[in-house]
Amino acid sequence: MRVLIVEDEPAFALMVEDIAMAEGFEIAGIARNTAEAMQLAPEADIAILDVRLADGLTGPEIARQLVEHFNVGIVYLTGNPDLVGDSDGVHVVIKPPDVPRVVDGLRQAAAWRSRRARQHSAKDGEQ
């Protein structure tokens, strides 16, 4: 599975990249803003994204686009989990991220992504 990291703080982005790679995930790219995230999204299966980016859009706004257009599993990286609503396929990692929580979030998002892909394949087969 390929991970897109959407984080405007380089230290957190590199930390998440190291954790993901150590667990066998490929990195689709690191985006520091919404435009970069949308450009890299077609290459990603999972996105781990900051809830607040410097360019003004929120993680949930970006996540909606990633799920709707690219079927990407979402993991939020946030210092304030109250900013994130609870929904299917979304996992939350509190800043500063620790290895077990990042790994768990990535694995859960990967499982969600796999389930969604199977559901879409089954629907396509019925038509």
N, C-alpha and C positions, 0 to 999 in steps of 0.2 A: 504494500500500500504506500502511496505517495502522500506526503504531508506538506501542506502549504502553511507557513507560519506567517501570521499577520500581526506584527508587533512593532511599535515605533520606538521601543527602548531596546537598543542593540544588545545589552547584557542579557536581558530576558530571552530575546530571540536566539542568541547563541547558546544559552543554557538549554532551551527547549530543543534546538537542533541537535546538540550533543546527546541528549537523552534519547530522542527519537532514533537517531542513527545507531546508538548503542543497542537499541532493542530491535534493530533490523528493518526499520522503516526507511524508505527513500525520502529525500527532501525535494519537493517540487519547486521550492523557492522560498525566499523570505521577502515579504512585502512590508513596507513601512507606511503604506497608505491605501486607501480604497482603490485608486486607479491601478496600482501595482497588483493588488489582490485580484481584481477582475481580469487583469492580463494573464496572470499565472493560474487562475482557477481551472481552466480546461485540463491542466496537467495534474490536478490534485484529486485524491479520493477522500481526504480528510483535511480540515482546516482547523488549526488551533489559533484562536484570535483574541486579541485584546478587546475588552469591552469598550474602551474609550481610546480612540485614535486622535492624533493631533489635527487631522484634516476635518474633524467635526462629525463624521458619521459614527454611529455607535456599532458595536459588535452585532447586536441583534438585527440592525438594518442590513449590514453586510451579510450576515448569516442567512437571512431570508433569500437574498439574491443567490448565494452560493448553493443553497439547497434546491431552490426552484429551478435554476438554470443549469446547474452542474451536478446535482445529486451528491453533494459533498457532505460527509459527516462532520459535525461541529463539536469542537471543544473550546469553551471559553476560558480565557486566562484573565483573572480579575482580582483586584484587591477588595472589591465590594460585591459579593455575590447577590446582594439585594437588587442590583441593577439588571440581573438576568432572570427572565421568566423561566418557568419549568415547562419544557416541552419534549416531545419524543425526539430522540436522536441527538439531544444536546447534553453535553457533560461539562461540568464546571471544575476548574482547577484554581485554587486560591493562590495569589501572589504572596510571598515569593514561592515559586513552584518547587515542589520536592519530587524526587525521582518516582516514588511509588504512585503518587497521584497523577503525574503526567502520563506515566505508562498505563495506568488504569483508564484514564480518559481516552488515550489513543486507542487502546484495545476495544473499549466500548464503542467508540465512534467507528472503528473498522468493522465491528460486528453489525452495527446499525447499517452501515454502507452496504455490506454484503447482503443483509436481509432485503434492503430496498432494491438492490440489483436483481435478486431472485424474484421479487414480487413483480418488478417491471418486465422481466423475461417471461414470467408466467402469463401476465396480461397480454403481452405481444403474441404469445403462442395461442391464445384463445381466439384471436381475431382472424 
